[in-house]
Each structure stands twice: as C-alpha cells, then as structure tokens.
Amino acid sequence: MQRYFNGEIPCFDCRLDLARATAFQKKVWQAARAIAYGQVRTYGWLAHGIGSPRAMRAVGTALGSNPFPIIIPCHRVIRHDGGMGGFSAAGGVEFKRELLRLEGVDVGKKCAAG
C-alpha cells in the first residue's frame, strides 16, 4: 500500500478472502480488478463486461460492498455521464477523486471513461 500511495504502480498479487461475497459480487470485483491503473470505466461498461448489461445499479451496490478498496479498484468506476458516482470507503467521493488524481486521471467536473 505504501508504494501505491507513493505514486508507484504496484502489482497487488495477493489472495483475498471473498468467502462472504455473493457470486455476483465476485464477478463484479474480478472485472473491476482488470481495470488498469490510471484508467476509468463506467458502471455500464462493467455490467456489460460481466454479461449483465442492465445491472448498472447492482454493479454499484456490489462495488459499495467491496471489502478491499484500492486492491479491488472500485474508485476506477464512474458514471456514464462522467460524474464520480459513489464511493463507500472512508473519505467518500473526495477520497475517490484523490485516488484517481494519484493515478494521473484528470478528475475535473466530468471524467471521460472508456
């Protein structure tokens, strides 16, 4: 974590205990882990990627239950209109903005997503 907060691109290659997660949460979190450092994607992109294209809100709920923010980088998921969306980790949306800034993402009022 220290390397991450020092602006280095770490490889979080660790096993996570996801025993309490639902199958849907695990799919969402696995897809979120595939979002590269410094990149953002939308809730819709993530929903489509897991084969549930209409489940944007459910994706947001699953990300809100993420027990390992940063390792499972839910901060890299934003709204389709470029808004930040939510962030349940301590510090809320402002912390999400700071994490994205740390990764070099331009987080003006709106944030472009692929």
C-alpha positions as CSV (number, residue, x, y, z in Angstrom):
1,M,0.0,0.0,0.0
2,Q,2.9,2.4,0.8
3,R,4.2,2.0,-2.8
4,Y,0.7,2.8,-4.2
5,F,0.3,6.0,-2.1
6,N,3.9,7.0,-3.1
7,G,2.6,7.0,-6.7
8,E,4.2,3.8,-7.8
9,I,2.2,1.3,-9.8
10,P,2.0,-1.8,-7.6
11,C,1.0,-5.3,-8.5
12,F,-1.5,-6.4,-5.9
13,D,-0.9,-10.1,-6.5
14,C,-2.4,-11.4,-3.3
15,R,-5.2,-13.8,-2.4
16,L,-8.3,-12.2,-1.0
17,D,-10.8,-13.9,1.3
18,L,-14.0,-13.4,-0.6
19,A,-15.9,-16.2,1.2
20,R,-18.7,-14.0,2.3
21,A,-19.3,-12.5,-1.2
22,T,-22.1,-13.5,-3.5
23,A,-21.3,-14.9,-6.9
24,F,-22.4,-11.6,-8.4
25,Q,-20.2,-9.6,-6.2
26,K,-17.2,-11.8,-7.1
27,K,-17.9,-11.3,-10.8
28,V,-18.1,-7.6,-10.4
29,W,-15.0,-7.4,-8.2
30,Q,-13.0,-9.6,-10.6
31,A,-13.9,-7.3,-13.5
32,A,-13.0,-4.2,-11.5
33,R,-9.6,-5.7,-10.8
34,A,-9.0,-5.8,-14.5
35,I,-9.3,-2.0,-14.9
36,A,-5.7,-0.8,-15.3
37,Y,-4.1,1.8,-13.1
38,G,-4.8,5.3,-14.4
39,Q,-7.9,4.1,-16.3
40,V,-11.6,4.6,-15.6
41,R,-14.6,2.7,-16.8
42,T,-18.3,3.2,-16.3
43,Y,-20.8,1.1,-14.2
44,G,-22.5,0.2,-17.5
45,W,-19.2,-0.9,-19.0
46,L,-18.6,-3.2,-16.0
47,A,-22.2,-4.5,-16.1
48,H,-21.8,-5.3,-19.8
49,G,-18.5,-7.0,-19.2
50,I,-19.9,-9.4,-16.7
51,G,-22.8,-10.3,-19.0
52,S,-25.5,-8.3,-17.2
53,P,-25.8,-5.1,-19.3
54,R,-28.8,-3.7,-17.4
55,A,-27.3,-4.3,-14.0
56,M,-25.6,-0.9,-13.5
57,R,-27.2,-0.2,-10.2
58,A,-26.4,-3.7,-8.9
59,V,-22.8,-3.3,-10.0
60,G,-22.7,-0.1,-8.0
61,T,-24.1,-1.9,-5.0
62,A,-21.6,-4.7,-5.3
63,L,-18.8,-2.1,-5.6
64,G,-20.1,-0.4,-2.5
65,S,-19.7,-3.7,-0.6
66,N,-16.1,-4.1,-1.7
67,P,-14.1,-5.0,1.4
68,F,-10.7,-4.3,-0.3
69,P,-10.9,-0.8,-1.9
70,I,-7.7,0.0,-3.9
71,I,-6.8,-3.7,-4.3
72,I,-10.2,-4.1,-5.9
73,P,-10.1,-0.7,-7.5
74,C,-13.8,0.4,-7.4
75,H,-12.6,4.0,-7.4
76,R,-11.9,3.5,-11.2
77,V,-15.6,3.1,-11.9
78,I,-17.6,6.2,-12.7
79,R,-21.0,7.2,-14.0
80,H,-21.8,7.2,-17.7
81,D,-22.0,11.0,-17.8
82,G,-18.5,11.3,-16.3
83,G,-19.7,12.0,-12.8
84,M,-17.9,10.3,-9.9
85,G,-20.8,8.2,-8.7
86,G,-20.4,6.9,-5.2
87,F,-17.6,5.6,-3.0
88,S,-18.2,3.9,0.3
89,A,-14.7,3.8,1.6
90,A,-13.7,6.3,4.3
91,G,-13.4,9.7,2.8
92,G,-16.2,9.1,0.3
93,V,-16.2,10.7,-3.2
94,E,-13.4,13.1,-2.3
95,F,-11.1,10.2,-1.5
96,K,-12.2,8.6,-4.8
97,R,-11.1,11.8,-6.6
98,E,-7.8,11.8,-4.7
99,L,-7.1,8.2,-5.7
100,L,-7.8,8.9,-9.3
101,R,-5.6,12.1,-9.2
102,L,-2.8,10.0,-7.7
103,E,-3.2,7.6,-10.7
104,G,-3.0,10.5,-13.1
105,V,-6.6,10.7,-14.1
106,D,-8.0,14.2,-14.9
107,V,-10.9,14.4,-12.5
108,G,-12.3,17.8,-13.4
109,K,-16.1,18.2,-13.1
110,K,-16.5,15.4,-15.5
111,C,-14.2,12.5,-16.1
112,A,-14.0,10.8,-19.5
113,A,-14.5,7.0,-19.4
114,G,-14.0,4.2,-21.9
